[in-house]
Amino acid sequence: MTQDLSSLAKDKGIRYFMISFTDLFGMQRAKLVPAQAIAEMERDGAGFAGFATWLDMTPAHPDMFAMPDASAVIQLPWKKEVAWVAADCVMDDQHVAQAPRVVLKKLQKRAADKGLYMRTGVECEYFLINADGTGISDGRDVASKPCYDQQALMRRYDVISEICDYMLELGWGAYQNDHEDANGQFEMNWNFDDALITADRHSFFKFMTKSIAEKHGLRATFMPKPFMNLTGNGCHVHLSVWDKNGTTNMFLDKTDEMGLSSQGYNFLGGIMKHAEGMAAITNPTVNSYKRINAPRTISGATWSPNTVTWTGNNRTHMVRVPGKGRFELRLPDGAVNPYLLQAVVLAAGLDGIDTNAHPGPRYDIDMYQLGHTVKDAPRLPLNMLDAIRGFDKDTGLKAALGEEFSAAYIKMKQQEWNHYAAHLTDWEREQTLDV
């Protein structure tokens, strides 16, 4: 049974709670509540003005209340007098349909009604850069193939080990950390779990990583493509679907060549079917499309897809099947909203099951070298505007995620694109000043 937050505060010496929710653009919003007031907040919620965040609201909307989920509380390992607690947004006694955590929980309920639940793990990549954002913080990290660079990894031991120690302390099952394919880039892995637990931990991981980097005089960025000549930040998600008791992997068929059941293939078929629409959520920023449509980096590969294809254990495709009973979606990037990532994967996959979707042909080729030979593979969007339009025309995906959420997301993202389009760039000046 989940302990109430007041009792937890007394047992753990917690003085303050951060009641936190994540808005449509993935920004974490919080109020710092003293433990003496947490019982009232647990009953009534912490009040917010929705318009002051990236939600589709106006100043005329009534108060929005973030209702803390006591089952999702995490005591800050680096500041134990504070605890972070994920919250669900409520307005006029109704859950806010456009709030990302609410969207995910609705999809989980739909899956549960079918006797299914999704387990996932995420691979979070990030750069450690100078505190002022000017460049990579380690001036000696200059190798053309820096992936797994032992010396560069150990030069950032203080940061990496501190974050990993905290994940171990929290019981996440952290199991490996590495220097990634770009200079100054790292990845940290922890065990897979229920999709909501993974989303909460993903959200907290970003907060924790940024906080520890700042403590060490650095800055952590999950920006998809902060440096044009280097590999971008992905956020690959590994997934499988289990029965309601969590004892049987419904994706697993040991007799199949790929180790996938018919239900697993149908779920994968839903991912392939909705890939274009999904991109607006899995790759949510203007910068995202500098990653999935990037030219070759100095390491020799971008490690990101640009076509809707799947394969076996081959990292050049959008989806790979690295082992029996699961697969990896390589499309999402570091800017992805932790809750919407899980929600859109579940929405697409459940639709695949409902419609007996087929994933299409498997391609066992190097898509980076031979992708031009695959004539009928759909291309991923070239930019955010194309992605927004792709999502808008995917009526099935919008309905699965919720019409209110989908309308709000498209509206807000279209405004973001319009703001970007109104910006005059140095490239435009360089290319057209003398025309």
N, C-alpha and C positions, 0 to 999 in steps of 0.2 A: 504494500500500500504506500502511495506517495505521501511523504511527510509534508505538512503545511509549512509555509515559508517562515512563519514566526518561530516555530519550534526548531526549524533548521538553523535559523540565525542564532538561537541560544546554544544549540549543540556545537556549531562550527565557529562561533565567534565572528559572525558576519555583522558588519555595521551598516552596510549599504547594499541595495539591490539595484542593478541596472535592468530595468524593464525595457526590453528591446524588441523592435519589429523591423522587418526589411521591406522597403517600399518597392515600387515597380521598377525603378532603375537600379535596384540592388544596394542602395544606400541603407546603412543600419542607423536607425533612430532610437534614442533611448532617453529615459528619465532616471535620474539617480534618486532613489527613494531610501530614506533611513529605515532601519529595521523596525523602529518603533511604529512606523506607519504602514508596514507591509501588509498587515492583516486587512486593513481597509482597501488597499490596492488589489489584494487578492480577491476581495469580494466585489469591488466596484470597478476596478481597472484604473490605469493611469491615463489621464486626459491629454489628448493631443489635438491640434488643429490640422486636419488632414491636408488642407491646401498648402500648409507650410512644408510639406514633404512632396515627393514625386508620386502623388496619387491624383487621379482625375477628380478633383474637388474644387470648390470655390470657398471664399471666406464666409459665404452664407450657410455653408453646411454646419450642422450641429457638431458638438464635441464628438470626437472619436476616442474610444477607450481601448487601451491595450491591456488585454486580460492575461496576466502571467500564467504560464503553464508550469506548474511546480515540478512536473516530471522531467522538464528540460532545463533545470537549473544547473549552472556550472560555476563553482567557486573559482575565482581567478587564482591560479597557482602562484602568480608573481605578485599578487596583492590580495592576500587571503581574507582581508576584511571586507572585500567586495565580491558579490556574486552576480553573474549575468544570467538572465532568465528570458527565454524566448516567449513571445506573447502573440495572441491572436487578436485581431482588430474587430471591434464591435461598434456599431452606431445604431442608436434607437433600438437597442436590445436585439439587433440582428447582426450576424457576422458580415463584415464588409467583403462583398463578393470579389472585389478586385485585389484584395490583400493577398500577396503571394503564398503565405503559409496556409491561409484559408483555402486557396485554390488547390494546393497539394493535398490537404486533408480531405477535401471533397473527392478527389480522384482516388485516394486511398480507400475511402468508404465504398466507392463504386467497385473497386477491385475486391474488397472484402466481401461484398454482396455476391461475388462470383466465386468466393472461396479461395481467393488469391491474395498474396501480398508480395511486393517487390523489395528485394534486397539489392543494395548498391554500394559501390565504393568509388571514391573520386581520387584522381591524381592531380593535385594542385601544384602548378608551376608558378614561380614568381622570380623576379629579379631583386637583388639587393643593390641599391644605387645610392649615390651620395644624398645626404639629407636635403640638399637644395634641388634635387632632381636633375642635376646636370649630366650625370653619366654613371657608368659602372663604378662601384665603390672600391674595387680591388684593381689597382693599376697594373698588377702583375698577371692578371687573368686575361691573357691575350692569345691563347692558343687557337689555331684555326679549327681544330677539332677538340673542343674543351669538355665534351661529355665524359663524365666519370673521372675528371681530372682530380687525382688524389691530393696534390699539393694545394690546388685552389679550394677544394672542399675543406681541408684542414685549416686554411687561413680564415675560414668563417666558422670554425668549430664552436666558438663561444656562442654564436647566435643559433646555429643549427642544433647543437646539443641541448641548449636551454629549452628551445621549443619542443624538441623530441622528449626530453625529460618530463615536461609538463603533460604531454599527451600520454606518456606511460603512467604518470601519476593519476591522470583522469580515467584511466582504464580503457583507453581507445584501442589498445593493441597496436601501437606504432611499431613498424617492423623494418623500415629502411629509409634512408635519406641519401640523396645523391646530387652531385653537380650535374646540371642538365646540359643540353646541346648548345646553349648560347653562353657566351662569357657573362659571368655574374648571375647566372640563372640556376635555380635549385628546385628540387621536387622532394616532397615528403609524403610518405604513405602510412595509412593506418587501416585497420580491419574494416571490412564491409559490414553493413547492418541494415536494419529497416530503413526505408527511404526517408522517412521524417527524421529519424535519428541522424542519418548521414547528412541531411540538409542542415539541421541545427549545428552539427559539428563542423560542417563546411563553413557555415556563417561565422561560428566562433573562431575557427582556425584562421580566417582572414583577419579578424580583429586581433587575435593573439599574435600572429606573425607581424603585423604592422606595429603592434605595441612593443614587442621585444626588439624589433629592428630599431625603433625610435630610442629605446633604452640604451642601445649600443651606438647611438649617433648616426644611424643609417636610415634608409627608407626602403620599405618593401612595396613593390608594385606588382599587381596582377594584370596590368594593362596588356591587352592581347599582342600588340606589336610596338613596343616602345623604341626599338632600334631597327631600322629598315634592313640592315645587312645581317641581322641575327635572327635565329629561330624565335618565334613568338611564344607566348604563354598559352598553353592548352589547358584544358580541364577534362581529361578523358574520364568517362564513366563506365565502370564495369557493372553488369547487371544480370540478375536472374530472378525468376518468379517462383515462389514457393506456395505450398498449400497453406490453409488457414492455421495449421498447427506449427508451421515452420519446420516440419520434419522431412518433407519430400520436395525435392527440386523439380518443379513441373517442366523445366526446360531440358532436363536430362534424359537422353536416350542413348544408352551405352552401345546399342546395336547400330546406331546411325554413324555414317562416316565422320560427320562433324561433331557427333555427340549431342545433337539437338533433337528434341521431340517435335512433333507436328505443331504443338502449341508454341514452342520456342520459335519455329520458323514463321508462324503466323505473326507473333509479336515482332519479330525482325521485319516481316513484310510490312507491318504498320509503320515502323521507323523509316523504311525505304519509301513508302508511299507518301509520307508526310514530311520528308526531309526538307523540301524547299520552304514549306510553311514553318517548320521548326526552327529554321536558321535565325529568324527574327528574334527568337528567344534564346537559343543556345549561343548565338553570336550577336549580342545586342547593341553594339556600338558602331559608330562610323569606322573606328580603328580596327574593329574585328575583321573587316574584309581586306585589310592589309596583310592579315595572317593567312586566311584560307585561299587567297589569290596571289600569294607572294611569289616572286622569282626565287631561284635557288639562293640559299644563304651561303656564307663563307664556309660553313661546315659541310656543304654539299647537298643538303636536303632541308625542306621546310618542316617536315614531319607533320604536316596538316593536309587534309583532303581538299579537293576542289570539285569533285564529282560524286555522284550518289552511287557508290558501288560497295560491294562487300566481298569478303574473302576469308581464308583460313588464317593462319598465324603469319600475317603480312601487314606491316604498319603503313603501307602506302595507300590504303583504302579508307573510306569513311567508317566502315564497320569491319572489325576483324573478330574471328572466333579463335581466341588463343588457347582455349581448353574446353573440355566437354561440359555442357550444361550452363554455359554463360557466354556472353559476348561483350565486346568493348565498342562503345561509340566514341569516335575520335574527333567529332565535329566541334563540341563546345570549347570555349576559350575561357581565359581567366576572368573576364568581365561578367560571366554568366551569373544570374541570380540563383543562389543555392536552392531556393525553393521552387522556382519556375523550371530549373533544370530537371529536377525530379518529376515535377508535374507534367511537363510536356513529353518526356520520355514515356511516362505511364499512360498519358492520354493517347499518344500515337500507338503504343503497343496494344492497349486494350481494344482500340479500334481495329487493329490488325487481327486480333483474336475474333472479334465479333464478325468480321467480314471475310474470314479465312484468307487473309492477304498472303500473297506469295512474294518472297523477297526478290525474285528475279534471278538471273544467272549469277553464279559465283565466278569471279575472275581471279585466277591464280597467277597474276602477272605483276610486275613492278609498274604501278600506275604512273610513277614519276618519269620512267623511261619509255613506257609503251602505252601510256594512256591514250595517245592519239589514235591507236589502233582500235579502240572501243568506240564505235561510231554512235551507239544508241544510249550511252550513259548520260543521264541528265546532269547538267552543270549546276553547281551551287550558285547562289546569288553573287553577283559581282560587287554589289554595294548594299548599304543598309536600306536604301529606298526600294531596290528590287526585293529585298527580304521582307520588308513591311508589306509590299504588294502581294508577295507570295503567301504570307500569312493571311492577309485579308481575303484572298480568293479560296483559301482552304476552309470551306464552311464546316466540314466535319471536325477538324481540329479546333476551330473556334467554339463550336458547340460543346465539345468535350471539356474544354477548359472553362467554359462559361461565357455566355454572350456579354455579360456586364464587364467581366475582366477583359475579354478580347477587345471590346470597343474602347475601353479605357487605355489599354496598352497601345493599340494602334494609334489612337489620338495623340497620346503623349510622345510616342516615338516619331510620329509624323512631324510634330512640333520641333522635336530635337533635330530631325533632318533639315527642316526649314531653317532653323537657326544656324546649322552648319553651312547650308547652301548660301546663306547670306554673308558668310565670312570670306573675305578676300585673302588669298594665300600668297606666299612668296613665289610659289611655282607659277601662278598666273602672271605675276609681274615679270618674272624672268622670261616666260615664254611669249608673252603678248605685248609687252611694253612698247616694242618697236614696230608693231604691225601697222 
